Every structure is written in structure tokens, then in C-alpha cells.
């Protein structure tokens, strides 16, 4: 028996002493979201964004304090220490004499200085060129799940010292569009103004006509005039009336529309963020559209009865589109076969479709009407209630 146990015990000793060098081996002690396949990011900063850096030695002359950065992943200590730089944005000068260290188990980076300048604002930058997790994956500072490179993936946070305020901190995120009107709706006004609101103060010298386009669905450009402009808003109007029955696409040329930011704001943060995922080397052009028309598309509502579902449309419908392919009912067992009875004597002389079940139903019902259904005017179903109809999201589900 002793000889039979010798090999297993030896193997256990060897395995117990073996060091796992492959960084791709799973480590069950790691939290979710860490590892070679995950782009690391910053989970928390102390002080928080645009907050005061507090003196932790009030009895000593000057401001002694530490900025703490917590990462989502386990970082390579040497790379993350070298990645940290601080600029006094009140003066534009780089801060020297920093003590930077990294505590691996806590995933925390410490940036300490023994004499922060009073009445100043600062920006801390962690370079994505240098900062890596322990598997070599670069920092995802803009948290868009893509490796965009520096400076777009650099992590930035701002803070200030006693005698200053959050208003003196530079932005660390690019401007974006807060609202646009009209947007994905039907308009009956041929001289409608297109208005854009921004979430940051903009450079009004970039809110000029050459940075905006309005094009009809047949490719014909529309001449615009600038109706009003302010640091947070611009509105433009067509120089002549629009044509009914056409869709118009409005485009903002993102590379030329910029924000107005305090001095020493990184230049790449001035560009408009058209896709709301942080700074990138190339932003897509922002587009919106609306339909100019007086003809409203049909809408529909459904009501369940013991032997049928009734669909009431808001228009008189084209009966050739009211088929069992375009109108269906489902229950817990799947598709419920049925037959259709179409009438145009619903209240208001509108179309009603009665879907009679061909078998007993089981469980909760769901009803479907395809956007391919049309009114006699030719307008397709508007299941999203935005006044256009026939769009990919206009199928009706009840």
C-alpha cells in the first residue's frame, strides 16, 4: 500500500509547488470584470471629480494631501506609476515633486505632494499609452469598451485646493448634444426651425451655417439661415419653404463644432462628442431627420375578448394589407391561428379588424400588427407614435 501511494503523493507535492506563469490562467480570487480580456478603467477617485483636495496635515505649513485612484482591475505597478502626471490648470504649469505609489492588492494609486498650491485647480492625467493592467491591456479612460489610444483613452480627473472652487476646474469630457428639435417626428410646418441645444458652453464662432447641413430625401440640399445663436443653443431655418411628403436629414459636422472651455483644457476635449461615448480620434457626423407632411399615419390599439382580439385603427385602412401575415396573435403555446373580419364601421367610420381564434387560447396573449399595413392614403402603420410610420421600429405589439 505504501508503494502505491508514492506516485500520487509526489505529484501532489510537484503540483503544489508549481508556479502558474501563464497570465491567461483563471484566478478565482479576482473580482468579475478583471483579466486580459477586459479593458481596465478607473472606478473611483478621491477627491471626487471637481471636489476640494483637503489638507491632511493642517498643523503643517502648506497643503499636504494625497489623491487616491482606485482601478477596476489589477494594474501593472510600474506602468501605472509612470502614467501619472498633474498640471496646475490655473497656471498651466506641470506639478513636480510628486510621490506616486501603487498598492497592488487594493488596486489603488496614490499621488502625494507636500505643498499643493493654494487657490489652484488641477487636472490629473493617467496616460493610456503607459497604464496597463497586469495582463498588458491598456487603460480605457473614456469607458467605451474600445482601445482608442492616447489621449482619447487617457483618464482625467480634476480637483482644486483651498481658495479656489469647482468653477475653476477644466472639463474632462467633450461637449455633447443635449436635445435637437424636430427629431424623428412628422412636421406640418414648411418653415420649421431646427434647434440644437448643447450640454456645455460652445464656441459660437463655430456655430455657423457652414457646419450644418439639411438635405431632402432625394438628395436636394436645403439653404439654411441662422435664426438665433447663444453659447448653449443654435437654431436654423430653411431659406424657402420645405416640400410636403419628403424626409429631411439634418447633419452637424462634428469636427468643426467646438466648445468654449477654460484655458489649459486639453484641446481634444473641445470637439463635439456626437455618439456620446467619450473622446475619439474621429467622431461620426451627427444626423437627425424629420418628415414634412400633413398626412398622419395610422395607429392601432388592441382589445382582447373571449373569442377574438379586436384591432381598432385610427384611419381607414387598405384592406389588401390586412392579412394573416401582417396581423397575428400568440399565446403561451405559440402562434394562434385565426380568421380576420374587416369592417370600416368602427366609431368615426374607421377600420376595425376582428381576429377570431381557431383554437382555444392558453395563457397570456400577445398581438402583432406589422408596419407593412397601410392606410388608404398609402401611409404605413406608426407603431412608435412619432407621426412618421413605416420605420423599422413601427411594428405594433400588444
C-alpha positions as CSV (number, residue, x, y, z in Angstrom):
1,X,0.0,0.0,0.0
2,X,2.8,2.4,0.8
3,X,4.4,2.0,-2.7
4,X,1.0,2.5,-4.4
5,X,0.6,5.9,-2.6
6,X,4.1,7.1,-3.5
7,X,3.3,8.4,-7.0
8,X,0.1,10.3,-6.1
9,X,1.8,12.0,-3.2
10,X,4.8,13.0,-5.3
11,X,2.5,14.5,-7.9
12,X,0.7,16.5,-5.3
13,X,4.0,17.9,-4.0
14,X,5.0,18.9,-7.5
15,X,1.7,20.5,-8.3
16,X,1.6,22.3,-5.0
17,X,4.9,23.9,-5.7
18,X,4.4,24.8,-9.4
19,X,4.0,28.5,-10.1
20,X,1.4,29.5,-12.6
21,X,3.2,31.8,-15.0
22,X,0.6,32.0,-17.7
23,X,-1.3,35.3,-17.2
24,X,-4.3,33.8,-19.0
25,X,-4.9,31.2,-16.4
26,X,-8.1,31.9,-14.5
27,X,-7.7,33.2,-11.0
28,X,-10.9,32.6,-9.0
29,X,-9.8,35.2,-6.4
30,X,-10.2,38.0,-8.9
31,X,-13.4,40.0,-9.0
32,X,-15.7,40.0,-12.1
33,X,-14.5,42.3,-14.9
34,X,-10.8,41.7,-14.5
35,X,-8.4,39.9,-16.7
36,X,-6.7,40.0,-20.1
37,X,-9.9,40.3,-22.0
38,X,-11.2,43.4,-20.0
39,X,-10.1,47.0,-20.6
40,X,-9.3,48.4,-17.2
41,X,-10.8,51.7,-16.1
42,X,-10.9,54.0,-13.1
43,X,-13.6,53.0,-10.6
44,X,-13.2,55.9,-8.1
45,X,-11.1,58.9,-7.3
46,X,-10.6,60.8,-4.0
47,X,-11.3,63.6,-4.1
48,X,-14.2,63.0,-6.4
49,X,-14.4,64.9,-9.7
50,X,-14.3,68.7,-9.3
51,X,-14.1,68.4,-5.5
52,X,-11.7,70.0,-3.0
53,X,-8.4,68.3,-2.1
54,X,-8.3,68.6,1.7
55,X,-5.1,69.2,3.7
56,X,-4.4,66.1,5.7
57,X,-1.7,67.9,7.9
58,X,-3.4,71.2,8.9
59,X,-0.8,71.8,11.5
60,X,2.0,72.0,8.9
61,X,2.6,74.9,6.6
62,X,1.3,74.4,3.1
63,X,-1.2,71.8,1.8
64,X,-0.1,68.2,2.2
65,X,-2.6,65.8,0.6
66,X,-2.9,62.6,-1.4
67,X,-5.0,61.9,-4.4
68,X,-6.2,58.3,-4.5
69,X,-7.3,56.5,-7.7
70,X,-9.0,53.1,-7.5
71,X,-9.0,50.9,-10.6
72,X,-11.5,48.3,-11.8
73,X,-8.7,45.9,-12.5
74,X,-5.3,44.8,-11.1
75,X,-2.8,47.1,-12.7
76,X,0.9,46.7,-13.6
77,X,2.6,48.7,-10.8
78,X,5.4,50.2,-12.8
79,X,3.3,51.3,-15.8
80,X,0.5,52.9,-13.8
81,X,3.0,54.8,-11.6
82,X,4.8,56.2,-14.6
83,X,1.4,57.1,-16.3
84,X,0.5,59.8,-13.7
85,X,1.0,63.5,-14.3
86,X,-0.6,66.5,-12.7
87,X,-1.0,70.0,-14.2
88,X,-1.9,73.2,-12.3
89,X,-4.5,74.4,-14.8
90,X,-4.7,77.8,-13.0
91,X,-1.1,78.4,-14.2
92,X,-0.6,75.9,-16.9
93,X,2.4,74.5,-15.1
94,X,3.2,70.8,-14.6
95,X,3.5,69.8,-10.9
96,X,6.8,68.4,-9.9
97,X,7.9,66.6,-6.7
98,X,5.1,64.2,-6.7
99,X,5.3,61.0,-4.7
100,X,3.5,58.3,-6.7
101,X,2.9,54.7,-5.5
102,X,0.6,51.8,-6.2
103,X,-0.9,49.3,-3.8
104,X,-1.5,46.2,-5.9
105,X,-3.9,44.2,-3.6
106,X,-6.1,47.3,-3.1
107,X,-5.8,48.4,-6.8
108,X,-5.1,51.9,-5.6
109,X,-2.7,54.5,-6.9
110,X,-1.5,57.3,-4.5
111,X,-0.3,60.7,-5.8
112,X,1.0,62.8,-2.9
113,X,2.5,66.2,-2.7
114,X,3.9,68.0,0.3
115,X,3.0,71.5,-0.9
116,X,0.0,71.8,-3.2
117,X,-0.5,75.5,-4.2
118,X,-3.5,77.2,-2.6
119,X,-6.2,78.8,-4.8
120,X,-5.5,76.5,-7.7
121,X,-7.2,73.9,-9.8
122,X,-5.5,70.8,-11.1
123,X,-6.0,68.0,-13.6
124,X,-4.6,64.6,-13.0
125,X,-3.9,62.5,-16.2
126,X,-3.2,58.8,-16.4
127,X,-1.8,58.1,-19.8
128,X,-3.3,55.2,-21.6
129,X,0.0,54.7,-23.5
130,X,1.6,53.7,-20.3
131,X,-1.1,52.5,-17.9
132,X,-1.7,48.7,-18.3
133,X,-3.3,46.0,-16.2
134,X,-1.1,43.2,-15.2
135,X,-2.1,41.3,-18.4
136,X,-0.9,44.2,-20.6
137,X,-4.3,45.5,-21.5
138,X,-4.4,49.4,-21.9
139,X,-6.4,51.7,-19.8
140,X,-9.9,52.6,-21.2
141,X,-10.2,56.1,-19.9
142,X,-13.3,57.0,-21.8
143,X,-15.0,53.8,-20.8
144,X,-16.4,53.0,-24.3
145,X,-15.1,49.4,-24.4
146,X,-12.7,50.2,-27.2
147,X,-8.9,50.8,-27.2
148,X,-8.9,54.3,-28.7
149,X,-5.3,55.1,-27.7
150,X,-3.9,58.3,-26.2
151,X,-5.1,60.9,-25.5
152,X,-8.6,59.7,-26.1
153,X,-8.3,56.8,-23.6
154,X,-6.4,58.8,-21.0
155,X,-8.1,59.1,-17.6
156,X,-8.6,62.6,-16.4
157,X,-9.9,64.0,-13.2
158,X,-9.9,67.5,-11.7
159,X,-9.8,68.9,-8.2
160,X,-9.0,72.2,-6.5
161,X,-7.4,73.5,-3.3
162,X,-8.5,75.9,-0.6
163,X,-9.1,79.4,-2.0
164,X,-10.4,78.1,-5.4
165,X,-13.7,76.4,-6.4
166,X,-15.1,73.8,-8.7
167,X,-15.8,76.5,-11.3
168,X,-12.1,76.9,-11.9
169,X,-11.7,73.2,-12.9
170,X,-11.3,72.4,-16.6
171,X,-13.8,69.9,-18.2
172,X,-12.6,66.4,-18.6
173,X,-15.3,65.3,-21.1
174,X,-16.2,66.7,-24.5
175,X,-19.4,68.6,-25.2
176,X,-22.5,66.7,-26.5
177,X,-25.9,67.5,-27.9
178,X,-28.5,67.7,-25.2
179,X,-31.5,68.0,-27.5
180,X,-32.5,68.6,-31.1
181,X,-35.9,69.6,-32.4
182,X,-37.5,68.4,-34.6
183,X,-36.1,64.9,-34.3
184,X,-37.6,61.8,-35.8
185,X,-41.1,63.3,-36.0
186,X,-43.6,64.5,-38.6
187,X,-43.9,68.2,-39.0
188,X,-46.6,70.1,-40.9
189,X,-44.7,73.4,-40.9
190,X,-42.7,74.0,-44.1
191,X,-40.7,76.8,-42.4
192,X,-39.8,74.8,-39.3
193,X,-36.7,75.9,-37.4
194,X,-34.2,73.2,-36.5
195,X,-33.0,73.9,-33.0
196,X,-30.0,72.3,-31.2
197,X,-29.1,72.5,-27.5
198,X,-25.7,71.6,-26.1
199,X,-24.8,70.4,-22.6
200,X,-21.7,72.7,-22.5
201,X,-20.9,76.2,-23.4
202,X,-20.0,76.3,-27.1
203,X,-17.7,78.5,-29.1
204,X,-20.3,80.5,-31.0
205,X,-17.8,81.2,-33.8
206,X,-18.2,77.5,-34.7
207,X,-22.0,77.6,-34.7
208,X,-22.0,78.9,-38.3
209,X,-24.0,77.8,-41.3
210,X,-21.1,76.0,-43.0
211,X,-21.1,73.5,-40.1
212,X,-24.7,72.4,-40.6
213,X,-26.5,70.6,-43.5
214,X,-30.2,70.0,-44.3
215,X,-30.8,67.6,-47.2
216,X,-34.1,66.3,-48.7
217,X,-34.5,62.6,-49.2
218,X,-33.9,62.9,-53.0
219,X,-30.5,64.5,-52.3
220,X,-31.5,68.1,-52.8
221,X,-29.7,70.4,-50.4
222,X,-31.7,73.0,-48.4
223,X,-30.3,76.5,-48.0
224,X,-30.3,77.5,-44.3
225,X,-30.3,80.8,-42.5
226,X,-29.2,81.2,-38.8
227,X,-32.2,82.3,-36.8
228,X,-30.6,82.5,-33.3
229,X,-27.5,81.6,-31.5
230,X,-26.2,81.5,-27.9
231,X,-23.4,79.7,-26.1
232,X,-25.8,76.7,-25.4
233,X,-28.1,76.8,-28.4
234,X,-28.4,77.4,-32.1
235,X,-31.4,77.4,-34.4
236,X,-31.6,77.4,-38.2
237,X,-34.4,77.9,-40.7
238,X,-34.8,77.0,-44.3
239,X,-34.5,80.0,-46.6
240,X,-37.5,78.8,-48.5
241,X,-40.5,76.5,-47.7
242,X,-39.9,72.8,-47.4
243,X,-41.8,70.3,-49.6
244,X,-44.5,68.1,-48.1
245,X,-44.1,64.4,-48.5
246,X,-40.3,64.4,-48.0
247,X,-38.0,63.3,-45.3
248,X,-35.2,65.8,-44.4
249,X,-31.9,64.8,-42.8
250,X,-30.1,67.3,-40.6
251,X,-26.3,66.9,-40.1
252,X,-23.8,68.5,-37.8
253,X,-20.2,68.4,-38.9
254,X,-18.7,67.3,-35.6
255,X,-15.0,68.1,-36.4
256,X,-15.8,71.8,-36.7
257,X,-18.3,72.4,-33.9
258,X,-16.3,73.0,-30.7
259,X,-16.9,74.0,-27.1
260,X,-15.6,77.1,-25.3
261,X,-13.6,75.9,-22.4
262,X,-11.3,77.5,-19.8
263,X,-7.6,77.9,-20.5
264,X,-5.5,74.8,-20.3
265,X,-8.3,72.5,-21.2
266,X,-6.9,69.6,-23.4
267,X,-7.6,70.6,-27.0
268,X,-9.0,67.2,-28.0
269,X,-11.8,67.7,-25.4
270,X,-13.2,70.7,-27.3
271,X,-14.6,68.6,-30.2
272,X,-18.3,67.7,-30.1
273,X,-18.9,64.1,-29.0
274,X,-21.6,63.1,-31.5
275,X,-22.1,59.5,-30.3
276,X,-22.0,60.1,-26.6
277,X,-19.1,57.6,-25.9
278,X,-16.3,60.0,-24.9
279,X,-13.5,61.5,-26.9
280,X,-12.3,59.7,-30.1
281,X,-9.8,60.4,-32.9
282,X,-12.7,60.5,-35.4
283,X,-16.3,61.2,-34.4
284,X,-19.1,60.3,-36.7
285,X,-21.2,63.1,-38.1
286,X,-24.4,63.6,-36.1
287,X,-27.6,63.1,-38.1
288,X,-31.2,63.6,-37.3
289,X,-34.3,63.6,-39.5
290,X,-37.9,64.6,-39.7
291,X,-40.8,64.1,-42.1
292,X,-42.5,67.2,-43.6
293,X,-46.1,66.2,-44.3
294,X,-49.7,66.9,-43.4
295,X,-50.8,63.3,-43.8
296,X,-50.8,61.5,-40.4
297,X,-50.1,57.7,-40.5
298,X,-52.4,55.2,-39.0
299,X,-52.1,54.0,-35.4
300,X,-53.8,51.0,-33.8
301,X,-55.0,49.7,-30.4
302,X,-55.9,46.1,-29.5
303,X,-58.6,44.7,-27.1
304,X,-59.0,41.1,-26.0
305,X,-62.3,39.3,-25.9
306,X,-63.2,35.7,-25.2
307,X,-63.1,34.5,-28.8
308,X,-61.1,37.3,-30.5
309,X,-58.8,40.3,-30.5
310,X,-60.2,43.5,-31.9
311,X,-57.8,45.9,-33.6
312,X,-59.1,49.5,-34.0
313,X,-57.1,51.7,-36.4
314,X,-57.2,55.4,-36.5
315,X,-57.5,55.6,-40.3
316,X,-59.5,53.7,-43.0
317,X,-57.0,51.0,-44.0
318,X,-56.0,49.5,-47.3
319,X,-57.7,46.1,-46.9
320,X,-55.1,44.3,-49.1
321,X,-52.5,44.9,-46.4
322,X,-54.8,43.5,-43.6
323,X,-53.7,39.8,-43.9
324,X,-52.9,37.0,-41.5
325,X,-49.2,37.6,-42.4
326,X,-49.4,41.2,-41.1
327,X,-51.8,40.6,-38.2
328,X,-51.1,37.7,-35.7
329,X,-51.9,36.6,-32.2
330,X,-49.7,34.5,-29.9
331,X,-50.3,32.8,-26.6
332,X,-48.3,30.5,-24.2
333,X,-48.3,27.7,-26.7
334,X,-47.2,29.9,-29.7
335,X,-49.0,31.1,-32.7
336,X,-52.8,31.2,-32.5
337,X,-54.3,30.6,-35.9
338,X,-57.4,32.6,-36.7
339,X,-59.5,34.4,-39.3
340,X,-60.0,38.1,-40.0
341,X,-63.2,40.1,-40.3
342,X,-62.6,43.6,-41.5
343,X,-65.1,46.4,-41.2
344,X,-65.0,50.1,-41.7
345,X,-67.9,51.0,-39.4
346,X,-65.9,51.4,-36.2
347,X,-66.5,54.8,-34.4
348,X,-65.6,57.5,-36.8
349,X,-66.0,55.2,-39.8
350,X,-62.5,53.9,-39.2
351,X,-61.2,50.4,-39.8
352,X,-61.7,47.6,-37.2
353,X,-60.2,44.1,-37.6
354,X,-61.6,41.2,-35.6
355,X,-59.2,38.3,-35.2
356,X,-61.3,35.2,-34.3
357,X,-59.3,32.3,-32.8
358,X,-59.4,29.0,-34.5
359,X,-58.4,27.1,-31.3
360,X,-58.7,27.7,-27.5
361,X,-56.0,30.0,-26.2
362,X,-53.5,29.2,-23.5
363,X,-52.1,31.8,-21.1
364,X,-51.4,35.4,-21.8
365,X,-52.0,36.7,-25.3
366,X,-49.7,38.9,-27.4
367,X,-50.9,40.6,-30.6
368,X,-48.8,41.8,-33.5
369,X,-49.6,44.2,-36.4
370,X,-46.9,44.7,-39.0
371,X,-45.7,48.2,-40.0
372,X,-46.4,47.0,-43.6
373,X,-50.1,47.6,-43.0
374,X,-51.2,50.8,-44.8
375,X,-54.0,53.4,-44.7
376,X,-55.8,54.1,-48.0
377,X,-53.6,57.2,-48.2
378,X,-50.6,55.0,-48.5
379,X,-49.2,55.9,-45.1
380,X,-47.8,52.9,-43.2
381,X,-48.5,52.0,-39.6
382,X,-47.0,54.2,-36.9
383,X,-46.3,51.8,-34.0
384,X,-43.9,54.2,-32.3
385,X,-46.4,57.1,-32.4
386,X,-43.8,59.6,-33.7
387,X,-46.0,60.6,-36.6
388,X,-43.9,59.1,-39.4
389,X,-44.9,55.4,-39.8
390,X,-43.3,52.5,-41.7
391,X,-40.0,52.7,-39.8
392,X,-38.1,49.6,-38.6
393,X,-39.5,50.1,-35.1
394,X,-43.1,50.7,-36.1
395,X,-44.4,47.2,-35.7
396,X,-47.2,47.2,-33.1
397,X,-47.0,44.8,-30.2
398,X,-49.8,44.4,-27.6
